[in-house]
């Protein structure tokens, strides 16, 4: 009935057409989707290895994963749909190319079915295709202009938000739009910290991603839990990085905590498998 069951007395957020969106414990659907996909990818990685070796409990893990993906679907956060799909396909391809092709077919069939038979899903996709995200496009244009004006050091971290009003006029936006982050983490870093800041950011996230790949390769497939955990940590980072294309996801404190949890587990597995100890 439009009331949030997790926060009695509070209404669920809606789309312009009145469609209700899930927000979980975080209230905001977009933040919820981008945060929750990170531990959800870890669960999916664990399920893949458990399923492969017929480990007990894989059905329960799959049930949790299915409910998690359903929650993200009902958040109607298209960026999270894309990043979740990319992460799941990447993990599955690492695990088994054959499974990845089967999953790709299943995702394509699922998308077609939802687009054809579920009006809310159809309208959400059409909204983007018909230029409904005009506000976000102008935010991107304004932040790109900030980078062009200050290419090396940027305006200063988060100062690009304060400068939006001025830059909307500079790029001749047709009307005043939302004053917020850049809705793209890489563009947000470019506008705020310039090429130097973005370069450092990419080095940091790239290091932990490569480390997670090395950990995955070093663990025997017979070590079911560790292998699944390492695979999930790779997927979680893919979801975060792809999600950054449509949302400034690092600017949410909850996403920072989730990402730090992923990096901490990656470092722990790297030490346990003597990848980092070799350098000491």
Backbone torsions as a table, in degrees:
resi	resn	phi	psi	omega
1	UNK	NA	19.2	176.9
2	UNK	87.9	0.3	178.9
3	UNK	-98.9	138.1	-179.2
4	UNK	-73.9	115.7	-178.2
5	UNK	-67.3	-21.7	-180.0
6	UNK	-85.5	-15.8	178.8
7	UNK	-136.9	80.0	-176.9
8	UNK	-51.0	133.8	-179.6
9	UNK	93.0	-9.9	179.7
10	UNK	-104.0	141.3	-179.3
11	UNK	-86.9	147.2	174.2
12	UNK	-70.0	147.5	175.7
13	UNK	-69.2	147.8	-178.7
14	UNK	-125.9	158.7	171.1
15	UNK	-81.9	169.7	179.3
16	UNK	-55.2	-28.3	-179.5
17	UNK	-88.3	4.4	177.9
18	UNK	93.8	0.5	179.3
19	UNK	-68.0	131.3	-179.8
20	UNK	-77.6	145.9	-179.3
21	UNK	-122.4	136.8	177.2
22	UNK	-76.6	142.6	178.2
23	UNK	-128.9	1.4	179.2
24	UNK	56.9	-143.9	179.3
25	UNK	-79.2	-7.8	-173.1
26	UNK	-99.3	-3.7	176.6
27	UNK	71.1	-48.3	-177.4
28	UNK	-85.5	117.0	-175.7
29	UNK	-57.8	-42.5	-177.4
30	UNK	-65.9	-45.4	179.3
31	UNK	-63.1	-45.1	179.0
32	UNK	-55.8	-48.4	-176.0
33	UNK	-64.1	-44.0	-177.4
34	UNK	-72.5	-28.5	177.0
35	UNK	-79.2	-47.5	-172.1
36	UNK	-69.6	-25.9	179.7
37	UNK	-64.2	-23.2	-178.3
38	UNK	-67.9	-57.7	175.8
39	UNK	-67.3	-27.1	179.1
40	UNK	-63.7	-38.7	176.9
41	UNK	-64.1	-36.6	177.1
42	UNK	-62.6	-43.4	177.0
43	UNK	-61.5	-40.5	-179.6
44	UNK	-64.8	-39.8	177.1
45	UNK	-61.9	-41.7	177.5
46	UNK	-64.4	-38.5	179.4
47	UNK	-64.5	-41.6	-178.7
48	UNK	-56.0	-46.9	-177.9
49	UNK	-73.2	-38.4	177.6
50	UNK	-62.7	-42.6	-179.6
51	UNK	-64.8	-42.0	-177.8
52	UNK	-61.4	-41.8	-177.3
53	UNK	-97.4	11.7	177.8
54	UNK	54.8	39.3	178.1
55	UNK	-71.3	145.8	177.5
56	UNK	-63.6	143.6	176.8
57	UNK	94.8	-5.3	-176.2
58	UNK	-66.1	-27.4	177.8
59	UNK	-67.4	-39.7	179.1
60	UNK	-68.0	-38.8	178.0
61	UNK	-65.0	-42.2	178.7
62	UNK	-62.7	-37.8	177.8
63	UNK	-61.9	-42.3	178.5
64	UNK	-64.9	-41.1	179.1
65	UNK	-64.6	-44.1	-180.0
66	UNK	-61.0	-43.9	178.4
67	UNK	-66.1	-35.7	178.3
68	UNK	-65.1	-45.1	177.6
69	UNK	-64.5	-35.4	177.1
70	UNK	-63.1	-41.6	178.9
71	UNK	-62.4	-41.0	178.5
72	UNK	-68.6	-37.7	176.4
73	UNK	-59.6	-42.8	-177.2
74	UNK	-78.8	-4.9	172.2
75	UNK	-76.5	-16.4	-178.3
76	UNK	55.7	34.5	176.4
77	UNK	-96.8	99.0	-172.5
78	UNK	-63.4	-35.3	177.7
79	UNK	-62.0	-39.4	178.0
80	UNK	-70.3	-33.3	174.5
81	UNK	-58.7	-46.0	-177.8
82	UNK	-66.3	-47.2	-176.5
83	UNK	-67.6	-37.3	176.3
84	UNK	-63.5	-46.3	179.6
85	UNK	-61.3	-43.0	179.5
86	UNK	-63.5	-42.8	-178.8
87	UNK	-65.7	-44.7	-179.3
88	UNK	-63.6	-42.5	178.7
89	UNK	-66.1	-40.3	-179.8
90	UNK	-63.9	-46.3	178.8
91	UNK	-61.2	-44.9	-177.8
92	UNK	-65.7	-38.2	178.1
93	UNK	-64.3	-38.6	175.9
94	UNK	-63.3	-39.2	-176.3
95	UNK	-76.7	-45.3	-177.9
96	UNK	-163.3	117.9	179.1
97	UNK	-63.3	-36.3	179.5
98	UNK	-62.0	-45.6	178.1
99	UNK	-63.6	-35.0	-178.4
100	UNK	-65.2	-41.6	178.3
101	UNK	-66.4	-38.9	177.0
102	UNK	-64.0	-41.6	179.4
103	UNK	-66.3	-39.6	178.7
104	UNK	-60.2	-42.8	177.2
105	UNK	-63.2	-41.2	179.5
106	UNK	-65.0	-40.6	178.6
107	UNK	-66.0	-40.3	178.6
108	UNK	-64.0	-42.6	178.6
109	UNK	-65.7	-39.4	178.6
110	UNK	-64.9	-43.1	178.2
111	UNK	-61.0	-45.7	-179.4
112	UNK	-61.4	-42.0	-179.2
113	UNK	-65.6	-45.5	179.8
114	UNK	-64.4	-41.8	-179.3
115	UNK	-64.9	-34.0	-176.3
116	UNK	-82.4	-40.2	-169.4
117	UNK	-109.8	-9.7	-178.7
118	UNK	-115.4	107.9	-172.8
119	UNK	-62.8	-37.8	-178.9
120	UNK	-64.4	-41.5	178.0
121	UNK	-65.5	-45.4	178.7
122	UNK	-57.7	-45.2	-177.9
123	UNK	-67.2	-35.4	-179.7
124	UNK	-65.9	-40.3	178.0
125	UNK	-69.5	-44.2	-179.8
126	UNK	-62.7	-33.3	179.2
127	UNK	-58.9	-41.1	179.3
128	UNK	-73.7	-42.4	-177.1
129	UNK	-65.2	-29.2	-177.6
130	UNK	-95.5	16.2	175.6
131	UNK	80.5	24.8	-179.4
132	UNK	-69.4	-18.8	-179.3
133	UNK	-91.6	39.8	-176.7
134	UNK	-58.7	-39.4	-178.5
135	UNK	-60.1	-44.4	-179.5
136	UNK	-65.4	-37.4	179.7
137	UNK	-62.4	-41.7	178.8
138	UNK	-70.0	-32.3	174.5
139	UNK	-62.8	-42.8	178.8
140	UNK	-63.0	-43.4	-179.8
141	UNK	-62.0	-42.3	-179.4
142	UNK	-65.5	-42.7	180.0
143	UNK	-69.0	-34.7	177.1
144	UNK	-65.9	-36.8	177.1
145	UNK	-65.7	-36.8	176.1
146	UNK	-59.8	-43.5	179.3
147	UNK	-63.9	-42.3	-180.0
148	UNK	-63.5	-33.1	178.6
149	UNK	-77.6	-27.4	-177.4
150	UNK	-136.7	68.5	-169.2
151	UNK	-71.1	-26.0	-173.8
152	UNK	-88.5	-57.4	-174.8
153	UNK	-106.6	-9.4	-178.4
154	UNK	73.6	-174.4	-179.9
155	UNK	-79.6	-17.3	-171.5
156	UNK	118.1	137.3	-174.6
157	UNK	-56.7	125.5	-178.8
158	UNK	74.0	-9.3	177.7
159	UNK	-69.4	-21.5	177.8
160	UNK	-63.8	-26.4	176.4
161	UNK	-67.7	-45.2	-179.3
162	UNK	-65.3	-27.2	-175.9
163	UNK	-89.1	-0.3	-175.1
164	UNK	-59.5	-42.7	-177.9
165	UNK	-56.3	-45.6	179.7
166	UNK	-64.8	-42.2	-174.7
167	UNK	-78.7	-23.1	171.1
168	UNK	-58.7	-41.8	178.1
169	UNK	-67.6	-37.0	-176.6
170	UNK	-66.4	-36.9	179.6
171	UNK	-92.4	5.5	176.6
172	UNK	60.0	46.8	173.7
173	UNK	-62.1	141.1	-174.0
174	UNK	-66.2	-22.3	179.0
175	UNK	-159.2	170.4	-179.9
176	UNK	-73.0	129.6	-178.5
177	UNK	-113.8	-174.1	-179.3
178	UNK	-58.2	137.2	172.8
179	UNK	-97.6	106.9	-174.6
180	UNK	-158.9	-174.1	176.7
181	UNK	-67.9	177.8	-169.6
182	UNK	-77.4	-4.8	-176.8
183	UNK	56.1	28.8	172.7
184	UNK	-163.3	114.4	-171.7
185	UNK	-62.8	-37.0	-177.4
186	UNK	-71.4	-40.8	176.6
187	UNK	-68.5	-35.7	177.7
188	UNK	-61.2	-41.8	178.5
189	UNK	-69.4	-39.6	179.4
190	UNK	-61.1	-47.1	-178.2
191	UNK	-68.6	-38.8	-175.6
192	UNK	-86.3	-35.8	-174.7
193	UNK	-124.9	2.5	175.7
194	UNK	71.8	-171.4	-179.1
195	UNK	-63.6	-33.6	179.5
196	UNK	-64.1	-49.1	-179.5
197	UNK	-63.9	-43.4	178.9
198	UNK	-64.0	-39.8	179.0
199	UNK	-60.4	-43.7	178.5
200	UNK	-65.1	-41.7	178.7
201	UNK	-60.2	-45.7	-179.8
202	UNK	-65.4	-35.6	177.0
203	UNK	-63.2	-41.2	-178.1
204	UNK	-67.2	-51.6	-177.8
205	UNK	-69.3	-31.2	177.5
206	UNK	-66.7	-39.1	179.5
207	UNK	-60.4	-49.0	-177.3
208	UNK	-68.9	-31.4	178.0
209	UNK	-68.6	-45.8	178.3
210	UNK	-64.0	-38.7	177.6
211	UNK	-61.0	-41.6	179.0
212	UNK	-63.9	-38.3	176.6
213	UNK	-62.9	-44.2	179.9
214	UNK	-63.4	-39.1	177.5
215	UNK	-62.4	-47.4	179.4
216	UNK	-55.6	-44.4	-177.8
217	UNK	-69.9	-25.8	-175.7
218	UNK	-84.0	-16.2	-174.3
219	UNK	-93.6	134.1	178.1
220	UNK	-66.4	143.4	178.9
221	UNK	-64.7	-17.1	178.4
222	UNK	-77.1	-18.2	175.9
223	UNK	-86.2	80.3	-166.4
224	UNK	-58.7	-50.0	-176.1
225	UNK	-65.7	-48.8	-177.8
226	UNK	-64.2	-38.5	179.5
227	UNK	-65.8	-45.2	178.7
228	UNK	-65.6	-38.6	178.9
229	UNK	-63.7	-45.2	-179.3
230	UNK	-64.1	-38.0	177.3
231	UNK	-65.2	-41.8	177.6
232	UNK	-63.6	-35.2	178.9
233	UNK	-67.9	-33.9	174.6
234	UNK	-64.8	-48.5	-178.9
235	UNK	-61.8	-38.8	179.5
236	UNK	-60.9	-38.8	179.5
237	UNK	-73.2	-34.3	174.8
238	UNK	-62.7	-44.9	179.4
239	UNK	-59.7	-42.4	179.1
240	UNK	-64.9	-46.1	-176.2
241	UNK	-67.4	-43.2	177.9
242	UNK	-68.5	-38.3	177.8
243	UNK	-60.6	-27.5	178.9
244	UNK	-68.3	-10.9	178.1
245	UNK	-75.6	-25.0	-177.3
246	UNK	-120.0	-2.2	-179.0
247	UNK	-151.6	139.3	173.9
248	UNK	-78.5	71.5	-168.4
249	UNK	-70.7	-24.0	178.0
250	UNK	-71.8	-16.6	-178.3
251	UNK	-77.8	-7.6	175.4
252	UNK	-93.6	124.1	-175.9
253	UNK	-59.0	-34.1	-178.7
254	UNK	-66.4	-35.1	177.5
255	UNK	-68.8	-38.0	177.4
256	UNK	-57.8	-46.1	-179.0
257	UNK	-63.3	-42.1	179.8
258	UNK	-64.4	-40.9	179.8
259	UNK	-67.9	-40.1	177.5
260	UNK	-63.0	-36.4	175.9
261	UNK	-61.4	-43.0	178.3
262	UNK	-64.1	-45.6	-179.8
263	UNK	-65.4	-38.4	179.4
264	UNK	-63.6	-43.3	177.9
265	UNK	-65.3	-36.5	178.0
266	UNK	-63.0	-45.4	179.0
267	UNK	-64.3	-41.3	179.2
268	UNK	-60.4	-47.2	178.7
269	UNK	-64.5	-34.8	178.8
270	UNK	-64.8	-39.5	176.6
271	UNK	-69.8	-41.7	-179.6
272	UNK	-62.4	-30.8	-178.5
273	UNK	-103.1	16.5	172.4
274	UNK	60.9	24.9	176.4
275	UNK	-76.2	-40.7	179.4
276	UNK	-87.2	-31.6	-177.8
277	UNK	-64.0	-28.1	-179.9
278	UNK	-60.7	-24.3	-177.5
279	UNK	-88.7	-8.5	-177.5
280	UNK	-84.8	NA	NA
